[in-house]
Amino acid sequence: MTSAEKRMGNPDQPTLWTGARIATLDPARPGLGVIEDGAILVEHGRIAWIGARADLPAAAGQAMARDLGGRWVTPGLIDCHTHLVHGGNRAREFELRLEGASYEEIARAGGGIVSTVAATRALDVEGLVATALPRLDALIAEGVTTLEIKSGYGLTVASEIAMLRAARALEAMAPVRVKTSYLAAHATPLDYKGRQSDYLDAVVLPGLEAAHAEGLVDAVDGFCEGIAFSADEMRRVFDAAMRLGLPVKLHAEQLSNLGGAAMAASYGALSADHLEYLDAEGAAAMAQAGTVAVLLPGAFYTLRETRLPPVEALRAAGTKIAVATDCNPGTAPLTSLLLSMNMAATFFRLTVEECLAGTTREAARALGLLAETGTLEQGKSADFAVWDIESPAELVYRIGFNPLHARVFKGKRTAP
């Protein structure tokens, strides 16, 4: 890994972290699940015990002690929607837009997603890893311990598999947990323009089979929108995922309401993401299925959208809400989950508790990982972040400020 990571402890030795104010995010506790003057006993990379220091078990006396000096501790942050692996960037297009060029003009000049596809196809796995590492480092430096990485910019079987191999390589070389999503149904490449069904038959479905056979796929995603794929087309992809025993998720209701979120919920989808045009019926279907609503304020900001996701409808339905960066070269060149929380609060009026739960507990739920991480509970992976703050609200309130003191992943301490 890069210089952002330092080894500062042996994860195999029992360690007792004391002097902490712990926001556990444990749903069995009220609010953020705060434990004042708390302690965490870590053994073999997992939480062996957590609670008030006054209640420490006798076995804790044999552990190596680390005093956190009254600092706040939260679960390690989780970015549950990223397109971290890709080639190139779209900074020149950003500049052209500022100078008045339209999306159509940029596209005719070879820009837009076409440029990212070309840049991605030009790189091998090693090149994709090299370009993604700085983005991954930025997330790790803010306390992220788990993230999702999608394919979707290769749009050929070979290039989609290369993206997924790069994601697996990143997990192998960095102290972070990575879940992969197969997103070949992201866009239709130029050579299949107007022939979505042919593209599904020739690339998406056989690519899914090949990637799954190689153990590269944790979930299957797609973009259900007028400029991408219809709900019926996505059903074909999801049916294939079901046959392979893979969970699904969906980019849905970002630009219009095609009923994609409700359709995804009918498959028991882990999440439906974006959701600006979601209706109350879609929110209710998601709640009933346990499908998490992943809100992506970075794309909302970059695209200068005005249609807000229906947060009140999600709350009323009891739909779980997560927040993510949507890190991608076109509509969210964002590698800060802390800034994403501030945007979610400012634009979407999420509360501090919703933002923090949305980047820990509910983000873990959106990745199917809640049994492993996302809250600080006995038996779970020892993934947590230590912060130099006076209250958890600072993590949402501050802009462009990173108060991370230390990051612990599977019991191993790292520092920014």
N, C-alpha and C positions, 0 to 999 in steps of 0.2 A: 504494500500500500504506500501512499505518498507520505510526505512529511507531516500531513495533518494528523497522523495517528502515532501515538507513543505507547509503548508497552509499560504498564505501571502496576503489574500485579500478576499473580499466578491464579488462574481461575479454578485450579484443582484444589487449592488450599481453602478450607472454610474461612470465610471473611464476615466479620460483623461490622455493619455500617451503623453508626450511632449518631446522635446529635442532629437528627434530621426532622424536618417538618414534611410529612409525606402526603402528597395527594395521590391516593392509591387508585382512584377512579373505579374502585370496587363498587358494583351496583348494589351490593348488600348494605353499603354505608350511604348516608345522605350526602347530597351535593357532590363535591369532588372526593369524598371519602377520606377526609383529612385525619391523619394521626399526628398529634402534637408530640414533640420529644419522642419521635419514633425510632425504631431500629429495624434493620433488615439483616437476617442471617442467610448467607449464600453458601451453598455447598454444591460442588460439581456443576457450577453454572446455573443453578436453579435456586429459587427462593425456598429455603427450608423453613423459615419462620419470619413473620412480620407482625409488628404490633408496637405498643408503647414500651419504652425502655424499662419502665418499672416492672413490666411483666416478663422480662427476658427469661427463657428457660435456662436451666443449669448448664446444658450442653454448650451454650453460647460462650461460656468462659474459656473454652479451648480454641476459639477462633481468633484469627488475626484481626485486631480492632482497627477501625478507621473512623475517626471523628469528623463529621461534616460541618461542625461549627454552626449549627442552626440553619444551614441552607435548606432550600426547598428541593424536594425530589418528586419527580413525576415519572410515569412510565416513559420509556423511550418513545420518541415521536415516530409516527408511521405515515408515510406518504403513499396512499393507496391508489393513486392514479398518476402514472408518469409515462412519457414517451422518451425516456432518458437516452436510449440508444438510437442514434441516427447520424447521418453524415451532413456536413456543411452547416450553414446557418442562413437566416433570411434578413440579415441586418441591412443589406442594400435595398431590399424590398420595403423595409420599414422606412428607410430614408426616402424612397420614391413616393411612398404614400404621404409622407409629410410634405413633399413637394407638389402634391396634388394628383398623382397618378391614381387611376382607378384600379380595382381588383382585376377587371377584365384586361386592362392595358398591361398590367404586370403579368398576368397569365399568358397573354399572347406573346410576350417577350421571353417566355420560358420560365417564368417564376411560379410562385405558389407551391403547392404540394409536388408539382412536377419536378421542381428544382431539388427538393429534398429527396425525392425518390432517386433521381439521377446521382446525387452525391452519396446516398446510402449504398446504392448498387456498386458504386466505384470502390468501396472499401471492403477489405476482407475482415474476418473476425478480429484479428489483431488491431486493425485500423479503427474498427468500431469501438473496441474497448478503449483504445487510447483517446478517442474523442469524447467518450462518455465519462472517463475518470474524473476530470475536473468538475463536472456537474455532480457526480456522486460525492466527491469530496466536500462540495458546498453543502449538501444535505447532511452528511455525516457531521460536519462541523457545527450544525445547529441541533444536534441531539437526535437525529433520525437513526433508528436501529433496524427498521424494516421498511421496505418499499416494494412497490410493484413496478415492473418494466414491461411495456407492450412492444410487440413487433408492429408492423403496419406501414412502414415506409419502404419496404423492399418490393412488394407486390409481384414477386415471382417466388416460386417454391424455394429456390436456392437462396435468395436474398432474405426471405422471411426466416428461414432456418438459421442463416448467418446472424441475424439480429438476436434470435433466441439463444444461440450459442454464446454470443457476446454477453448477454445478460447472465447466463450461468457462469461465465468466466469472471465477471465482476464479483459475483458472490463468493467465488472460490479465492479471490485475491484480496478481498476487503472484509473488515469486521462488520458485516451487515447481512441481514436476511433478505433474500430477493424472491418474490413470487412473479412468475412470468404469465403474460396473457397473449394468446395468439390472436392477432388483429389483422389478418390478411383482408378481411371484409371491412376495410377502412376507406378505401376509394377504389375506383376502377382505373387502371392504367390506360394510357393513350391508345395502346394497341388493342384494347378491348372496349373502347368508348362506345356507349350505346348497346353493349352486349354483356350486361351484368351476369346473365344466366350462364353464358359461356365462360366468363371469368370465374364464377363459382365452380363450374365443372372442371376447368383446366388448372386452376391455381389454388383457390381457397380450400376446397374439400380434399384434394390429394395432398396439398401441403400440410393440412391438419393431420392427416394420417401419418405422414412421414415425420413430422415434428413430434407427434405423440409417441411414435415407435422409438424415437431417440431419447425420450424422457425429457423433452424440452418444454412441455406445456403444463401449466398448473390450472389455467382457466381459458375460456374462449370468449372473445369480445367481438364487437362489431359496431358500425356506425349506421344507425337507423335514421335516415333523413332523406329529404327530397333530392339532395345532391349526392347521395350515397346509395343506401340499400333500403328497400321497402321492408315492412314487417314480415311479409310472406317470404321474401328472400332470406331474411335473417332466420326464419324458422327452419329453413333447410340447413343452415349452418348449425343452429342449436340442436336440431335432431341428430346431426352427426356427432356433436359433442356429447349428447346423452348416450349415444351408442358406445362411445369410448369411455364413459364414466367420468366426464369432465364437467365441472361447474361452468356456468356462463355468467356474463355481465354484458352491459350494453351502454353505448353512448346514445342517449335518447332525449327527445323533446328539447333539443338545443335551439333549433331554428323554427320549429313548427311542432304541432301535436299530431303525430302519426300513430299514437297508441303503443309506441315501442316499449315504454316502461311497463305497462300492464301486460303486454305480451311476454316480456322478459320475466316478469313476476310469475307468469303461468308456468314457466320452466324452473321456478325456484331460484331465480338468479341471485347471485351474491349481492350485486349492486346494479343500479341504473344511475348514470352519471350525466351531469350538466343540468337538465330538467327545467330550464327556464319556462317552457310552455306546458309543463305537466298540469293536468287538471285534478280535481278532487278525487275522481274515480280512479285515476292512475295512482295517486298517493295511497288511497285505501287498498288497492290491489297489492301495492308494494308492502304495506304494513302487514297485511294478512299473510303474505308469503315470506316475510322476514327479509325482504330485499332492501338493502341500505341505499339511501339517497346520498350520492356523493356530489357535493357542490364544489364548483371550480371557479372561484372568483378571479383568478388570474386571467382566464380566457374572457370572462365578462368585462374585465378592465381593458385588456388589450384590444378587443373588438369594439369597445365603447358601446356595449349593449345598454339598452334601457329597460328591457323586459326582465324583471326580477324572478328568480325561482320562487314558487309558492310556499314559502317557509311556514306560514300560518296553516296552510292545508296539510303540510307534512306533520306539523305538531298536532293538529287536531286528529289526524288519522293514527298518530302514534308511530309514524315511520321514523326509523333511526336515521340520523344525519351524520355524515362524515364530511371532512374538508380535505382537499388535496391540492397539489400545485398544478397538475396537468402539464408539467414541464414538457414543452415541445418547441420546435424551432419557429413555428408559424404564428400560433395564436396565444401562446403562453410561454415565452422564453424566461421562465421563472424557476429558480432553484432555492427558494426560501419558503419553508413551511411556516415559519414565524410570520412572515409577511402575508402569507395566505390566510392565516388566522385573523390578522388585522383587517384584511380586505373583507373576509366573511362577516366580521362584526360590523364594519363600516358600511359596506354595500348592502348586505343581506340582513343586517340587524340580528345576527346570532348573538347569544349571550356568551360571556366568558366560559361558563360551564359547557355550553354546546360546542364552542370552538376547541376547548381542551379535550373534551370527550371525542370530538370529531376527528382529532389527529392522534388519538390513542385507542381507546376502547372501540369506538364505532368504526374506525379505520381498520382495526384488526378484524372486526366482524365482516367488513366489506371484502376482506381477503380470505375469509374462512379460517382465520388464525386465532380466534378469541380464546380457544382452549389453551393456547401456547403463550400468548403475549397480549399486550394492550392494556392490561391492568396489573397492579402489584398485589399479587395474591400468592399464598403458599402453593408450591408445586409448579408455578409457572417459570418460564425462562427469566433469568435475572437480567432484564433489559430495562435500564432506567437512566434518566438524565438528572444531573445535579445542577442547580441554577443559583446564581448570585442575584437574587431578587428578594423583595420584601413581601410580595404577595403574588399568587399565580396570575392575577389580572395583568401584571406587567408583561407576561408573555404574549398577550393579545394587544395590549395598549401601545407598546413601543413600536416605532417604525425604523427599520434599518439599524437595529441594535441587537446584538447577540450576547445574552448574559450566561451562556453555557459555561459552567465550571468544570464539569467532567461528564463523561458518557460511559456507561457500563453496558456491555453487550455479552450476554451469556456468562456473566460473572467477571469479565475482564474489563478493567478500567482503562479508558483512553482519555486523552485531553485534547482540546482544540490546539 
